[in-house]
């Protein structure tokens, strides 16, 4: 019985870490707004300045850094080859060695290419999955980071982020399942039937039941992130 309860608790914990919630970035200046699905338990830190927004989401993992990084900015050139070269330069500053392993279009989202990199910091090797969403002169850059030996474990989380990643106004290319679902008009919910009134009892005062106020979520300390 104890083993069943333990497995049940582990399952609930895993579901809590995998359950994705939409995150919406409201522009603080001239950077574009964006939306992306992130696991509910991941910590978040952000910085916006010089028309660029950097928003990072991280999960504690004993084997190394696990993160989803978003960079939203405006650029004079939205050419993919130029963007990939610029990204390589930024990655070379953060990692000791960076190698581009492959590039291919997303099978579940047309018009969006993903790049897979191998990056080394000391003796640790990471796999980076990156992608760009472009609209006119606005660029969204996504970087998903995990230790090489944990890549398969986080693949579902990263694919979900790639699928949902877009400008807040949906102006990005591709669209994906999330955009298609948003395009469908939502059915109006049926009006609830009024509850029957309780019969009056002489001499008995009837009071309305108290409504419980939901507890405020506990504040989480954001991770220490180097942008």
N, CA, C and O of each residue as an XYZ file, in Angstrom:
908
protein
N       0.834     -1.203      0.000
C       0.000      0.000      0.000
C       0.875      1.262      0.000
O       0.611      2.227     -0.717
N       1.935      1.216      0.840
C       2.844      2.367      0.909
C       3.505      2.618     -0.440
O       3.699      3.764     -0.847
N       3.854      1.517     -1.137
C       4.490      1.654     -2.443
C       3.545      2.306     -3.449
O       3.964      3.135     -4.257
N       2.268      1.927     -3.393
C       1.277      2.513     -4.313
C       1.130      4.006     -4.058
O       1.065      4.799     -4.997
N       1.078      4.391     -2.770
C       0.945      5.810     -2.423
C       2.172      6.585     -2.884
O       2.049      7.702     -3.387
N       3.373      5.989     -2.713
C       4.603      6.650     -3.139
C       4.618      6.880     -4.637
O       4.959      7.969     -5.099
N       4.245      5.844     -5.411
C       4.195      5.976     -6.866
C       3.167      7.013     -7.286
O       3.388      7.754     -8.244
N       2.043      7.073     -6.577
C       1.004      8.052     -6.884
C       1.516      9.472     -6.668
O       1.247     10.363     -7.473
N       2.262      9.683     -5.570
C       2.809     11.015     -5.284
C       3.848     11.412     -6.324
O       3.901     12.565     -6.751
N       4.679     10.443     -6.731
C       5.678     10.727     -7.753
C       5.014     11.103     -9.063
O       5.458     12.023     -9.750
N       3.948     10.391     -9.409
C       3.216     10.681    -10.645
C       2.614     12.078    -10.623
O       2.688     12.806    -11.612
N       2.011     12.456     -9.481
C       1.432     13.793     -9.359
C       2.502     14.868     -9.484
O       2.277     15.907    -10.104
N       3.670     14.615     -8.891
C       4.769     15.581     -8.994
C       5.224     15.743    -10.428
O       5.462     16.860    -10.886
N       5.349     14.616    -11.149
C       5.783     14.667    -12.548
C       4.777     15.421    -13.400
O       5.159     16.211    -14.263
N       3.486     15.181    -13.161
C       2.444     15.880    -13.924
C       2.510     17.374    -13.653
O       2.330     18.179    -14.567
N       2.767     17.754    -12.397
C       2.864     19.166    -12.047
C       4.003     19.864    -12.751
O       3.890     21.033    -13.119
N       5.114     19.143    -12.942
C       6.267     19.750    -13.606
C       6.082     19.797    -15.119
O       6.663     20.657    -15.781
N       5.277     18.880    -15.681
C       5.095     18.845    -17.125
C       3.917     19.700    -17.586
O       3.875     20.133    -18.738
N       2.957     19.945    -16.687
C       1.787     20.717    -17.070
C       2.208     22.108    -17.514
O       2.814     22.855    -16.746
N       1.886     22.451    -18.750
C       2.325     23.726    -19.318
C       1.239     24.785    -19.178
O       0.048     24.504    -19.316
N       1.675     25.993    -18.905
C       0.779     27.143    -18.816
C       1.251     28.204    -19.802
O       2.457     28.393    -19.966
N       0.329     28.902    -20.462
C       0.748     29.963    -21.390
C       1.334     31.149    -20.642
O       0.750     31.638    -19.675
N       2.489     31.603    -21.096
C       3.126     32.802    -20.550
C       3.043     33.898    -21.603
O       3.428     33.685    -22.752
N       2.550     35.048    -21.224
C       2.406     36.174    -22.151
C       3.291     37.326    -21.693
O       3.204     37.782    -20.554
N       4.142     37.784    -22.603
C       5.013     38.914    -22.303
C       4.402     40.191    -22.859
O       4.203     40.329    -24.066
N       4.111     41.120    -21.958
C       3.611     42.433    -22.356
C       4.808     43.350    -22.580
O       5.636     43.491    -21.680
N       4.928     43.981    -23.751
C       6.092     44.830    -24.039
C       6.273     45.925    -22.994
O       5.317     46.586    -22.588
N       7.521     46.098    -22.569
C       7.857     47.166    -21.622
C       8.366     48.408    -22.355
O       8.458     49.488    -21.770
N       8.696     48.245    -23.641
C       9.199     49.337    -24.456
C       8.855     49.082    -25.903
O       7.685     48.933    -26.255
N       9.881     49.031    -26.748
C       9.654     48.820    -28.175
C       9.874     47.371    -28.598
O       9.775     47.054    -29.783
N      10.173     46.485    -27.641
C      10.335     45.076    -27.996
C       8.957     44.442    -28.245
O       7.965     44.886    -27.667
N       8.887     43.421    -29.089
C       7.591     42.795    -29.365
C       7.123     41.925    -28.199
O       7.934     41.388    -27.444
N       5.811     41.797    -28.069
C       5.251     40.886    -27.090
C       5.205     39.482    -27.656
O       5.203     39.302    -28.874
N       5.169     38.491    -26.787
C       5.139     37.116    -27.265
C       4.399     36.229    -26.272
O       4.104     36.629    -25.145
N       4.112     35.019    -26.722
C       3.481     34.012    -25.874
C       4.194     32.688    -26.061
O       4.648     32.375    -27.162
N       4.298     31.907    -24.996
C       4.949     30.599    -25.053
C       4.438     29.773    -23.875
O       4.169     30.310    -22.801
N       4.309     28.469    -24.083
C       3.862     27.577    -23.017
C       5.066     27.076    -22.223
O       6.044     26.592    -22.793
N       4.976     27.201    -20.889
C       6.066     26.841    -19.992
C       5.512     25.963    -18.872
O       4.403     26.212    -18.400
N       6.256     24.936    -18.431
C       5.795     24.135    -17.286
C       5.509     25.001    -16.070
O       6.224     25.964    -15.792
N       4.460     24.647    -15.357
C       3.968     25.489    -14.269
C       4.978     25.675    -13.146
O       4.979     26.725    -12.504
N       5.835     24.698    -12.887
C       6.732     24.754    -11.742
C       8.068     25.435    -12.037
O       8.888     25.587    -11.131
N       8.303     25.848    -13.282
C       9.603     26.435    -13.621
C       9.682     27.878    -13.139
O       8.710     28.627    -13.233
N      10.847     28.261    -12.622
C      11.059     29.631    -12.150
C      11.327     30.553    -13.341
O      11.813     30.112    -14.383
N      11.008     31.832    -13.173
C      11.115     32.786    -14.281
C      11.848     34.039    -13.846
O      11.663     34.526    -12.731
N      12.683     34.558    -14.738
C      13.364     35.837    -14.520
C      13.382     36.581    -15.844
O      13.449     35.957    -16.903
N      13.325     37.893    -15.802
C      13.255     38.663    -17.046
C      14.022     39.964    -16.919
O      14.277     40.468    -15.826
N      14.384     40.490    -18.091
C      15.050     41.792    -18.165
C      14.683     42.425    -19.494
O      14.738     41.760    -20.529
N      14.315     43.681    -19.485
C      13.963     44.402    -20.710
C      14.674     45.742    -20.724
O      14.500     46.558    -19.819
N      15.477     45.963    -21.756
C      16.155     47.254    -21.919
C      16.696     47.338    -23.344
O      16.904     46.320    -24.005
N      16.919     48.557    -23.799
C      17.465     48.807    -25.137
C      16.664     48.096    -26.229
O      17.228     47.532    -27.166
N      15.334     48.135    -26.086
C      14.426     47.580    -27.094
C      14.529     46.058    -27.230
O      14.100     45.484    -28.231
N      15.109     45.409    -26.200
C      15.270     43.955    -26.214
C      14.746     43.385    -24.904
O      15.036     43.914    -23.831
N      13.974     42.309    -24.991
C      13.486     41.617    -23.801
C      14.136     40.237    -23.732
O      14.125     39.494    -24.713
N      14.696     39.898    -22.584
C      15.234     38.569    -22.326
C      14.437     37.952    -21.181
O      14.410     38.487    -20.072
N      13.797     36.836    -21.455
C      12.997     36.156    -20.440
C      13.477     34.709    -20.362
O      13.486     33.994    -21.364
N      13.875     34.288    -19.165
C      14.405     32.946    -18.966
C      13.520     32.157    -17.992
O      13.005     32.703    -17.016
N      13.361     30.882    -18.276
C      12.629     29.963    -17.401
C      13.575     28.807    -17.088
O      14.201     28.250    -17.990
N      13.675     28.452    -15.818
C      14.625     27.416    -15.427
C      14.003     26.394    -14.489
O      13.089     26.695    -13.721
N      14.527     25.172    -14.576
C      14.134     24.095    -13.677
C      15.397     23.539    -13.027
O      16.399     23.307    -13.703
N      15.344     23.331    -11.731
C      16.494     22.773    -11.036
C      16.707     21.324    -11.458
O      15.771     20.525    -11.442
N      17.920     20.991    -11.829
C      18.266     19.636    -12.223
C      19.698     19.380    -11.775
O      20.601     20.152    -12.097
N      19.901     18.307    -11.038
C      21.224     18.039    -10.465
C      22.279     17.750    -11.524
O      23.474     17.860    -11.247
N      21.856     17.379    -12.740
C      22.832     17.021    -13.774
C      23.346     18.226    -14.552
O      24.328     18.109    -15.285
N      22.703     19.380    -14.407
C      23.134     20.563    -15.151
C      21.978     21.514    -15.412
O      20.872     21.306    -14.912
N      22.228     22.534    -16.177
C      21.236     23.586    -16.418
C      20.144     23.118    -17.374
O      20.424     22.554    -18.431
N      18.909     23.362    -16.987
C      17.744     23.108    -17.835
C      16.974     24.420    -17.929
O      16.547     24.964    -16.911
N      16.794     24.928    -19.141
C      16.192     26.259    -19.277
C      15.533     26.439    -20.634
O      15.863     25.760    -21.607
N      14.597     27.369    -20.669
C      14.009     27.874    -21.904
C      14.244     29.377    -21.900
O      13.795     30.076    -20.992
N      14.946     29.873    -22.911
C      15.300     31.282    -22.989
C      14.617     31.919    -24.196
O      14.623     31.357    -25.291
N      14.037     33.077    -23.991
C      13.377     33.812    -25.075
C      14.015     35.195    -25.192
O      14.225     35.887    -24.196
N      14.310     35.571    -26.410
C      14.840     36.925    -26.683
C      13.927     37.556    -27.724
O      13.781     37.025    -28.825
N      13.312     38.682    -27.387
C      12.398     39.388    -28.284
C      12.990     40.747    -28.607
O      13.313     41.518    -27.704
N      13.133     41.045    -29.893
C      13.788     42.295    -30.275
C      13.425     42.687    -31.704
O      12.778     41.924    -32.422
N      13.838     43.861    -32.100
C      13.671     44.338    -33.470
C      15.016     44.283    -34.171
O      16.055     44.520    -33.555
N      14.997     43.968    -35.469
C      16.238     43.820    -36.218
C      16.078     44.385    -37.618
O      15.008     44.290    -38.220
N      17.154     44.973    -38.132
C      17.135     45.484    -39.506
C      17.109     44.348    -40.519
O      16.629     44.520    -41.640
N      17.626     43.184    -40.124
C      17.660     42.030    -41.017
C      16.935     40.860    -40.369
O      17.288     40.434    -39.269
N      15.926     40.345    -41.050
C      15.191     39.182    -40.568
C      15.547     37.945    -41.370
O      14.809     36.959    -41.359
N      16.692     37.992    -42.076
C      17.148     36.847    -42.847
C      17.587     35.734    -41.895
O      18.354     35.984    -40.965
N      17.111     34.517    -42.118
C      17.371     33.416    -41.202
C      18.866     33.117    -41.078
O      19.356     32.881    -39.974
N      19.590     33.124    -42.191
C      21.015     32.816    -42.139
C      21.759     33.828    -41.267
O      22.653     33.464    -40.503
N      21.382     35.094    -41.389
C      22.004     36.134    -40.563
C      21.665     35.929    -39.092
O      22.525     36.090    -38.226
N      20.420     35.577    -38.808
C      20.001     35.362    -37.427
C      20.739     34.184    -36.802
O      21.122     34.242    -35.633
N      20.942     33.117    -37.571
C      21.651     31.941    -37.056
C      23.107     32.283    -36.760
O      23.650     31.847    -35.744
N      23.743     33.057    -37.631
C      25.131     33.474    -37.403
C      25.243     34.360    -36.162
O      26.184     34.230    -35.379
N      24.272     35.263    -35.990
C      24.275     36.121    -34.800
C      24.091     35.291    -33.534
O      24.714     35.557    -32.506
N      23.228     34.284    -33.622
C      23.005     33.416    -32.467
C      24.271     32.631    -32.130
O      24.621     32.479    -30.959
N      24.953     32.136    -33.159
C      26.203     31.406    -32.916
C      27.202     32.287    -32.151
O      27.893     31.812    -31.250
N      27.269     33.551    -32.513
C      28.192     34.473    -31.829
C      27.808     34.647    -30.363
O      28.675     34.677    -29.490
N      26.500     34.762    -30.092
C      26.059     34.915    -28.701
C      26.340     33.648    -27.896
O      26.758     33.724    -26.741
N      26.113     32.491    -28.500
C      26.349     31.226    -27.802
C      27.837     31.028    -27.513
O      28.206     30.466    -26.481
N      28.688     31.495    -28.431
C      30.136     31.340    -28.248
C      30.634     32.136    -27.041
O      31.689     31.826    -26.487
N      29.885     33.154    -26.634
C      30.263     33.934    -25.456
C      29.930     33.165    -24.172
O      30.650     33.272    -23.180
N      28.841     32.392    -24.190
C      28.366     31.697    -23.003
C      28.990     30.313    -22.825
O      29.122     29.830    -21.700
N      29.378     29.669    -23.946
C      29.874     28.296    -23.886
C      31.302     28.227    -24.420
O      31.717     29.045    -25.241
N      32.043     27.227    -23.932
C      33.432     27.072    -24.350
C      33.526     26.649    -25.807
O      34.351     27.174    -26.555
N      32.683     25.702    -26.218
C      32.656     25.229    -27.596
C      31.214     25.051    -28.039
O      30.378     24.557    -27.284
N      30.932     25.456    -29.267
C      29.574     25.341    -29.816
C      29.657     24.748    -31.213
O      30.429     25.215    -32.050
N      28.851     23.708    -31.461
C      28.801     23.078    -32.770
C      27.351     22.987    -33.228
O      26.482     22.572    -32.461
N      27.086     23.370    -34.467
C      25.756     23.230    -35.042
C      25.632     21.809    -35.592
O      26.324     21.457    -36.547
N      24.765     20.997    -35.006
C      24.630     19.595    -35.381
C      23.708     19.389    -36.574
O      24.040     18.637    -37.490
N      22.545     20.053    -36.571
C      21.607     19.884    -37.678
C      20.590     21.008    -37.695
O      20.377     21.705    -36.703
N      19.971     21.161    -38.854
C      18.898     22.136    -39.050
C      17.788     21.441    -39.827
O      18.055     20.736    -40.801
N      16.553     21.636    -39.402
C      15.439     21.045    -40.142
C      14.145     21.769    -39.784
O      14.031     22.364    -38.712
N      13.170     21.712    -40.693
C      11.878     22.331    -40.436
C      11.096     21.500    -39.434
O      11.209     20.275    -39.396
N      10.302     22.186    -38.624
C       9.474     21.489    -37.651
C       8.383     20.714    -38.377
O       7.689     21.258    -39.236
N       8.238     19.444    -38.026
C       7.200     18.641    -38.667
C       5.805     19.051    -38.241
O       4.848     18.862    -38.991
N       5.674     19.617    -37.030
C       4.354     19.977    -36.516
C       4.042     21.456    -36.688
O       2.988     21.918    -36.252
N       4.955     22.213    -37.324
C       4.685     23.641    -37.537
C       5.401     24.098    -38.793
O       6.622     24.251    -38.801
N       4.645     24.314    -39.843
C       5.225     24.663    -41.137
C       5.825     26.068    -41.111
O       5.320     26.974    -40.449
N       6.925     26.214    -41.859
C       7.548     27.518    -42.000
C       8.504     27.887    -40.892
O       9.097     28.965    -40.931
N       8.677     27.015    -39.891
C       9.589     27.282    -38.784
C      10.691     26.225    -38.791
O      10.419     25.024    -38.805
N      11.944     26.695    -38.780
C      13.084     25.781    -38.743
C      13.654     25.738    -37.337
O      13.692     26.753    -36.642
N      14.097     24.556    -36.920
C      14.794     24.465    -35.640
C      16.240     24.056    -35.886
O      16.546     23.314    -36.819
N      17.111     24.553    -35.033
C      18.529     24.235    -35.093
C      18.906     23.489    -33.807
O      18.448     23.837    -32.719
N      19.735     22.472    -33.950
C      20.187     21.691    -32.800
C      21.696     21.868    -32.674
O      22.440     21.645    -33.629
N      22.140     22.273    -31.477
C      23.546     22.561    -31.217
C      24.075     21.666    -30.107
O      23.327     21.190    -29.253
N      25.387     21.450    -30.143
C      26.092     20.837    -29.029
C      26.980     21.916    -28.420
O      27.768     22.550    -29.121
N      26.846     22.118    -27.113
C      27.611     23.171    -26.444
C      28.296     22.585    -25.216
O      27.709     21.779    -24.494
N      29.528     22.991    -24.986
C      30.309     22.450    -23.872
C      30.713     23.573    -22.922
O      31.146     24.644    -23.347
N      30.559     23.301    -21.625
C      31.064     24.190    -20.568
C      31.906     23.330    -19.646
O      31.365     22.535    -18.877
N      33.226     23.477    -19.710
C      34.095     22.600    -18.938
C      33.940     21.170    -19.424
O      34.175     20.875    -20.595
N      33.540     20.274    -18.513
C      33.322     18.873    -18.883
C      31.856     18.560    -19.180
O      31.533     17.448    -19.599
N      30.978     19.521    -18.970
C      29.553     19.302    -19.202
C      29.199     19.587    -20.657
O      29.636     20.586    -21.228
N      28.401     18.698    -21.252
C      27.943     18.857    -22.628
C      26.431     19.066    -22.615
O      25.696     18.300    -21.992
N      25.974     20.107    -23.306
C      24.561     20.433    -23.388
C      24.073     20.322    -24.827
O      24.836     20.495    -25.777
N      22.784     20.029    -24.963
C      22.118     20.079    -26.261
C      21.191     21.281    -26.257
O      20.362     21.433    -25.360
N      21.334     22.136    -27.264
C      20.515     23.335    -27.396
C      19.609     23.191    -28.611
O      20.075     22.886    -29.709
N      18.330     23.410    -28.413
C      17.376     23.444    -29.515
C      16.900     24.878    -29.678
O      16.361     25.466    -28.741
N      17.097     25.445    -30.864
C      16.776     26.854    -31.070
C      15.832     27.028    -32.250
O      15.733     26.160    -33.117
N      15.145     28.154    -32.270
C      14.230     28.475    -33.373
C      13.970     29.970    -33.381
O      14.139     30.655    -32.372
N      13.548     30.470    -34.560
C      13.206     31.882    -34.728
C      11.797     32.005    -35.295
O      11.377     31.217    -36.142
N      11.075     33.017    -34.805
C       9.795     33.416    -35.394
C       9.956     34.878    -35.790
O      10.329     35.715    -34.968
N       9.669     35.180    -37.062
C       9.937     36.514    -37.607
C       8.661     37.118    -38.186
O       7.868     36.431    -38.830
N       8.477     38.408    -37.945
C       7.376     39.155    -38.551
C       7.883     40.558    -38.871
O       8.142     41.358    -37.971
N       8.021     40.846    -40.165
C       8.576     42.130    -40.616
C       9.960     42.339    -39.993
O      10.882     41.574    -40.276
N      10.117     43.365    -39.149
C      11.428     43.631    -38.545
C      11.491     43.170    -37.089
O      12.405     43.551    -36.358
N      10.532     42.360    -36.666
C      10.506     41.869    -35.292
C      10.922     40.404    -35.251
O      10.537     39.610    -36.109
N      11.714     40.063    -34.243
C      12.283     38.720    -34.152
C      12.046     38.140    -32.759
O      12.217     38.825    -31.750
N      11.652     36.875    -32.720
C      11.593     36.109    -31.484
C      12.595     34.971    -31.593
O      12.590     34.225    -32.572
N      13.437     34.839    -30.607
C      14.456     33.788    -30.597
C      14.208     32.882    -29.393
O      14.061     33.361    -28.269
N      14.162     31.579    -29.632
C      13.925     30.601    -28.573
C      15.141     29.694    -28.447
O      15.637     29.175    -29.447
N      15.621     29.502    -27.226
C      16.740     28.599    -26.959
C      16.347     27.666    -25.811
O      16.073     28.120    -24.700
N      16.321     26.363    -26.087
C      16.002     25.359    -25.075
C      17.283     24.615    -24.714
O      17.976     24.107    -25.596
N      17.598     24.549    -23.428
C      18.879     24.008    -22.955
C      18.640     22.831    -22.023
O      17.794     22.904    -21.132
N      19.390     21.738    -22.225
C      19.360     20.609    -21.299
C      20.674     19.846    -21.399
O      21.311     19.862    -22.452
N      21.097     19.177    -20.324
C      22.277     18.328    -20.416
C      22.066     17.249    -21.481
O      20.941     16.799    -21.700
N      23.134     16.843    -22.130
C      23.018     15.882    -23.232
C      22.343     14.596    -22.797
O      21.538     14.034    -23.540
N      22.662     14.122    -21.596
C      22.088     12.852    -21.150
C      20.654     12.979    -20.647
O      20.054     11.981    -20.250
N      20.090     14.194    -20.657
C      18.687     14.395    -20.243
C      17.834     14.936    -21.391
O      16.699     15.363    -21.179
N      18.373     14.918    -22.583
C      17.678     15.512    -23.728
C      16.307     14.887    -23.955
O      15.326     15.601    -24.161
N      16.234     13.557    -23.919
C      14.968     12.862    -24.177
C      13.916     13.184    -23.127
O      12.727     13.259    -23.435
N      14.353     13.375    -21.889
C      13.410     13.656    -20.803
C      12.682     14.976    -21.011
O      11.504     15.095    -20.672
N      13.377     15.975    -21.568
C      12.780     17.298    -21.726
C      12.313     17.571    -23.158
O      11.877     18.680    -23.467
N      12.401     16.584    -24.015
C      12.036     16.794    -25.416
C      10.580     17.218    -25.565
O      10.269     18.099    -26.367
N       9.677     16.593    -24.791
C       8.256     16.943    -24.870
C       8.025     18.396    -24.449
O       7.262     19.120    -25.090
N       8.690     18.819    -23.365
C       8.538     20.203    -22.878
C       9.014     21.193    -23.927
O       8.358     22.205    -24.175
N      10.163     20.903    -24.549
C      10.727     21.815    -25.540
C       9.889     21.848    -26.814
O       9.699     22.915    -27.398
N       9.384     20.691    -27.255
C       8.525     20.663    -28.442
C       7.248     21.455    -28.208
O       6.749     22.117    -29.117
N       6.724     21.390    -27.000
C       5.511     22.142    -26.677
C       5.789     23.641    -26.703
O       4.944     24.426    -27.134
N       6.973     24.036    -26.242
C       7.355     25.450    -26.303
C       7.500     25.900    -27.761
O       7.064     26.995    -28.116
N       8.111     25.058    -28.607
C       8.256     25.388    -30.028
C       6.906     25.526    -30.711
O       6.724     26.393    -31.565
N       5.973     24.684    -30.341
C       4.645     24.715    -30.956
C       3.875     25.977    -30.593
O       3.157     26.530    -31.425
N       4.023     26.431    -29.356
C       3.219     27.560    -28.860
C       3.896     28.909    -29.053
O       3.249     29.944    -28.893
N       5.164     28.925    -29.388
C       5.959     30.149    -29.457
C       5.493     31.046    -30.602
O       5.494     30.623    -31.759
N       5.097     32.278    -30.291
C       4.617     33.197    -31.328
C       4.503     34.602    -30.753
O       4.602     34.807    -29.543
N       4.294     35.560    -31.644
C       4.018     36.922    -31.212
C       2.657     36.966    -30.523
O       1.782     36.147    -30.803
N       2.491     37.921    -29.630
C       1.229     38.022    -28.893
C       0.039     38.235    -29.811
O      -1.067     37.781    -29.520
N       0.274     38.941    -30.944
C      -0.819     39.202    -31.872
C      -0.952     38.107    -32.928
O      -1.766     38.226    -33.843
N      -0.149     37.032    -32.807
C      -0.249     35.925    -33.751
C       0.263     36.246    -35.133
O      -0.124     35.583    -36.095
N       1.133     37.256    -35.266
C       1.593     37.674    -36.588
C       2.748     36.844    -37.117
O       3.157     37.025    -38.264
N       3.285     35.934    -36.305
C       4.417     35.125    -36.734
C       4.030     34.105    -37.783
O       2.854     33.778    -37.941
N       5.037     33.598    -38.511
C       4.779     32.571    -39.509
C       4.523     31.252    -38.831
O       4.784     31.096    -37.638
N       4.015     30.304    -39.584
C       3.750     28.969    -39.041
C       2.346     28.911    -38.487
O       1.414     28.558    -39.210
N       2.173     29.246    -37.227
C       0.848     29.217    -36.630
C       0.683     28.035    -35.717
O       0.426     28.203    -34.526
N       0.830     26.804    -36.266
C       0.766     25.613    -35.443
C      -0.624     25.336    -34.935
O      -1.581     26.053    -35.228
N      -0.706     24.259    -34.155
C      -1.996     23.821    -33.649
C      -2.604     24.828    -32.717
O      -3.824     24.992    -32.686
N      -1.760     25.519    -31.942
C      -2.295     26.491    -30.980
C      -3.027     27.607    -31.688
O      -4.095     28.022    -31.238
N      -2.469     28.118    -32.814
C      -3.111     29.200    -33.542
C      -4.391     28.723    -34.202
O      -5.379     29.454    -34.253
N      -4.374     27.464    -34.720
C      -5.568     26.939    -35.356
C      -6.691     26.786    -34.352
O      -7.855     27.053    -34.650
N      -6.321     26.348    -33.145
C      -7.344     26.194    -32.121
C      -7.913     27.537    -31.724
O      -9.109     27.659    -31.460
N      -7.047     28.560    -31.682
C      -7.508     29.898    -31.300
C      -8.440     30.482    -32.344
O      -9.293     31.310    -32.026
N      -8.278     30.047    -33.614
C      -9.105     30.585    -34.683
C     -10.529     30.073    -34.620
O     -11.444     30.727    -35.121
N     -10.737     28.897    -34.003
C     -12.071     28.343    -33.901
C     -12.888     29.143    -32.897
O     -12.420     29.384    -31.784
N     -14.118     29.568    -33.269
C     -14.937     30.308    -32.315
C     -15.353     29.422    -31.159
O     -15.780     28.286    -31.364
N     -15.234     29.927    -29.962
C     -15.609     29.157    -28.786
C     -17.118     29.134    -28.639
O     -17.790     30.150    -28.815
N     -17.644     27.952    -28.313
C     -19.086     27.820    -28.131
C     -19.496     28.502    -26.837
O     -18.824     28.378    -25.814
N     -20.606     29.224    -26.896
C     -21.081     29.926    -25.707
C     -21.614     28.918    -24.710
O     -22.390     28.040    -25.090
N     -21.223     29.013    -23.441
C     -21.708     28.056    -22.445
C     -23.193     28.234    -22.196
O     -23.711     29.350    -22.222
N     -23.883     27.104    -21.951
C     -25.316     27.146    -21.691
C     -25.572     27.804    -20.354
O     -24.836     27.553    -19.399
N     -26.605     28.649    -20.254
C     -26.886     29.306    -18.974
C     -27.264     28.291    -17.913
O     -28.037     27.368    -18.170
N     -26.719     28.466    -16.721
C     -27.009     27.537    -15.635
C     -28.431     27.761    -15.123
O     -28.903     28.893    -15.026
N     -29.094     26.664    -14.803
C     -30.455     26.755    -14.284
C     -30.417     27.303    -12.865
O     -29.563     26.895    -12.078
N     -31.319     28.216    -12.517
C     -31.314     28.766    -11.162
C     -31.640     27.698    -10.133
O     -32.501     26.849    -10.360
N     -30.955     27.742     -9.010
C     -31.203     26.766     -7.945
C     -32.554     27.037     -7.315
O     -32.922     28.192     -7.105
N     -33.311     25.961     -7.006
C     -34.629     26.167     -6.390
C     -34.501     26.761     -4.999
O     -33.614     26.382     -4.233
N     -35.375     27.681     -4.678
C     -35.339     28.339     -3.376
C     -35.799     27.373     -2.296
O     -36.748     26.615     -2.493
N     -35.124     27.405     -1.157
C     -35.499     26.536     -0.039
C     -36.811     27.030      0.568
O     -37.037     28.237      0.659
N     -37.682     26.098      0.984
C     -38.961     26.530      1.572
C     -38.732     27.250      2.895
O     -37.867     26.873      3.686
N     -39.523     28.289      3.116
C     -39.392     29.076      4.340
C     -39.927     28.295      5.523
O     -40.987     27.675      5.441
N     -39.179     28.326      6.643
C     -39.597     27.648      7.875
C     -39.856     28.712      8.912
O     -38.977     29.532      9.176
N     -41.050     28.729      9.517
C     -41.361     29.766     10.503
C     -40.385     29.732     11.675
O     -40.096     28.668     12.223
N     -39.879     30.912     12.057
C     -38.999     31.025     13.214
C     -37.546     30.677     12.950
O     -36.720     30.737     13.861
N     -37.220     30.313     11.714
C     -35.839     29.941     11.405
C     -35.260     30.967     10.458
O     -35.827     31.231      9.398
N     -34.123     31.553     10.838
C     -33.463     32.545     10.004
C     -32.495     31.846      9.058
O     -31.648     31.067      9.497
N     -32.616     32.118      7.768
C     -31.790     31.479      6.756
C     -30.676     32.444      6.347
O     -30.942     33.596      6.004
N     -29.429     31.968      6.385
C     -28.292     32.797      5.965
C     -27.606     32.148      4.783
O     -27.614     30.927      4.633
N     -27.007     32.989      3.937
C     -26.311     32.477      2.752
C     -25.017     31.806      3.182
O     -24.348     32.276      4.102
N     -24.652     30.682      2.506
C     -23.394     30.004      2.858
C     -22.192     30.887      2.548
O     -22.186     31.641      1.575
N     -21.181     30.777      3.395
C     -19.962     31.571      3.203
C     -19.188     31.048      2.003
O     -19.105     29.840      1.784
N     -18.630     31.955      1.239
C     -17.837     31.592      0.064
C     -16.365     31.636      0.436
O     -15.859     32.660      0.895
N     -15.684     30.513      0.233
C     -14.261     30.440      0.600
C     -13.423     31.273     -0.359
O     -13.606     31.205     -1.574
N     -12.518     32.048      0.182
C     -11.610     32.851     -0.640
C     -10.377     32.043     -0.956
O      -9.703     31.574     -0.038
N     -10.048     31.857     -2.255
C      -8.874     31.052     -2.589
C      -7.597     31.673     -2.049
O      -7.406     32.889     -2.088
N      -6.726     30.802     -1.541
C      -5.462     31.283     -0.985
C      -4.551     31.793     -2.081
O      -4.513     31.226     -3.173
N      -3.818     32.855     -1.800
C      -2.881     33.410     -2.789
C      -1.721     32.452     -2.970
O      -1.247     31.880     -1.988
N      -1.240     32.255     -4.217
C      -0.125     31.347     -4.435
C       1.135     31.823     -3.743
O       1.412     33.019     -3.668
N       1.901     30.848     -3.234
C       3.133     31.199     -2.534
C       4.139     31.797     -3.507
O       4.311     31.307     -4.623
N       4.795     32.857     -3.070
C       5.776     33.523     -3.927
C       7.017     32.645     -4.067
O       7.497     32.081     -3.084
N       7.530     32.532     -5.277
C       8.730     31.743     -5.523
C       9.884     32.674     -5.850
O       9.721     33.663     -6.564
N      11.042     32.347     -5.324
C      12.221     33.160     -5.537
C      12.759     32.885     -6.937
O      13.036     31.730     -7.261
N      12.917     33.913     -7.783
C      13.415     33.671     -9.134
C      14.848     33.188     -9.112
O      15.604     33.557     -8.213
N      15.249     32.365    -10.087
C      16.622     31.877    -10.095
C      17.608     32.984    -10.415
O      17.252     34.002    -11.009
N      18.842     32.772    -10.018
C      19.898     33.711    -10.369
C      20.352     33.388    -11.788
O      20.961     32.345    -12.026
N      20.061     34.268    -12.715
C      20.309     34.000    -14.125
C      21.234     35.056    -14.692
O      21.061     36.251    -14.452
N      22.212     34.601    -15.444
C      23.088     35.511    -16.173
C      22.584     35.635    -17.593
O      22.559     34.651    -18.332
N      22.177     36.846    -17.987
C      21.620     37.039    -19.333
C      22.754     37.200    -20.331
O      22.507     37.374    -21.525
